[in-house]
Amino acid sequence: MQRPITDEDRKKAAVCLNKCGGCKKARKNQRGFWFWLVKSIEGGVCPYCKAYATVYGRKPHEPLAEST
């Protein structure tokens, strides 16, 4: 059973999505140093990456869905 998503989770996820330059580069480029770093630390160290995964249901290094 998963715990409910809180407002604090949403705020932290927004930081990962909008303000974290490393995560933004990893999502955009899908390779390189930032991709490797975000992929390596996302679940273990960074609370913003953890919140992003909880709120959006995808890992912080995965590309954003294309809007059509």
N, C-alpha and C positions, 0 to 999 in steps of 0.2 A: 504494500500500500504506500502510495506516495504522499508526502506532506503537501498541504496547500501552498500555492504561490502567494507570497506576501508582498506588500507594497515595497518593503526594503529589497526584496529580490528583484522587483521591477526596476527600482532605482539603480541597483548595481548592474543589472543587465543593460540598462540604457547607457551607463558609463562605458561598458565594454563595446557596445554597438557604435556609439557616437564620438567618444573622446579618446579611446585607446588607439593610438597610432599603430602599434604593433599588430593588434588584432585586425584593424582595418586593412593593413597591408597584406596580412596573411589571407584574409577572405578574398581580397582582390587578385593577388598574384598567384596564389596556390603553389608557390615554390619559394625557395630562398631561406635566408636566415630567420626572418620573422615567422614564416610558416612553420619551420622546424621548432622554433622556441615556443610558440603558442601551442602547437600540437603536443609538445613535451610537458608543458607545465599546466595546461588548462584545468585538469581535474585535481591536481594535487596541491597547488600552491595558491593560485589566484582566486580570491573570493568573487571577483567580477566575472571571470570565466565560468565559474561554477554556477553563478546566478544566471548568466546568459544561457547555459545549457538547460537549466531548469525551466526558465521562462519560455524560450523559443523552441525547445525540443531538438536542438541541433548543437553540434560542437562549435566553439568560437572560430575555429579555422575553416569550417565548411563555408562555401560560397553562399551568398544571399540568393534567394529565389528570384529569378528573372520575372518581372511583371510583363505580361503580354497584352 
